[in-house]
C-alpha cells in the first residue's frame, strides 16, 4: 500500500531517553501534557501539521491514548469548563487515529466489570452498584490520600534497582526481543545505559512509588463497558477517544499476557483493529517492517482521509501535511 509521504515525529518524553530529567514530580499527566503540547507547539504550529495520528509503545502507548482522549475536548466550545482533561487545557481536534503497541495501562474485561458491580448488602443479598470512573472520583475529591514511602527509602531502592539493571541491559533486551534478538545491538544498549546515568534519572525511577490512580483504558477509549458513558457517569464530562484504533501487538511479550490484552482491547468497542505481531514487548523496534506494514495498511483503510491520500500518492511534488507521532 502506497500512502505517499508522511511526516513522522518521535520525541523523547521528558524524563526518558536523551531528554531533560529535571527534579519534578513525574506522573502520567505530565507526560500526557508534554505530548499534547508537542503536537500543538511543534508539529502543528512550527511545521504546519493539520492533522495527526499518534502512537506509542508501553508507557508511550498509555501516554498516546491519554493524549488522544483529551485532544477531543472542544477548544472554543462554551461547554469546555464542564470537561475534565489531564492537562487542564482543551485539545486541538486534529488527532485522527491512535496506534497502540504493547501499551501499558489497566484494561478491564467484561467479566471484570460485572464482578466489580456485584456487592453484598448487610443482609447478605446480592446488589448491583454503580461504578465510578477515575475521572469522576478525582473530580469529586474522593481519591484516597497518597502515602508514598519516605523519599530516602525510595531513592535508596531506586539506586539499588538501577545498579542491578545496568549490567543486565543486554540480557533483558534480548529477552524482550524473542524473535529478532539481533536487533539488540551496542547502540541500543549503550544508549539505555547512558540515559540511566543522567543525574535526574533517579527522580524518574522513584516516581512510580507515588503515581496517582490512572484512568483505565476502558475510560480513555469510551469502551462499551467500564467507561463513563457505559456506566452513566453524568456528574462530569471527560475527554475520550472514540476514533479508529490500531493495536499492533507483539504476541510474545514476556512482561504480560499479550494475547489476552490484545483480545480485551479488540472487544472494547467497534473501531479497534488488532494486528498480531510475532514479536516481544517492543515490536516496532524488533520487527519494524512488520509493524510498519500493519500501520501503513491501517492508515490507508481507517485513519487517513482518502482524498488526501489520492492526492499525495499521485503527486510527488505536493505532500499532504499528515503526521504519525510515535512515543
Buried (B, 14 or more C-beta within 10 A) or exposed (E): EEBBEBBEBEBEBBBBBEBEBEEBEBBBBBBBBBBBEBBBEBBBEEEEBBBBBBBBBBBBBBBBBBBBBBBBBEEEEEEBEEBBBBBEBBBBBBBBBBBBBBBBBBBBBBEBBEEEBEEEEEEEEEEEEEBBBBBBBBBEEEEEEEEEEEEEEBBBBBBEEBEEBEEEBBEBBBBBBBBBBEBBEEEBBEBBBEBBEBEBBBBBBBBEBBBEEBBBBBBBBBBBBBBBBBBEBEEBBBBBBBBBBBBBBBBBBEEEEBEEBBBBBBBBBEBBBBBBBBBBBBBBBBBEEBBEBBBBBBBBEBBBEEEBBEBBBEEEEEBBBBBBBBB
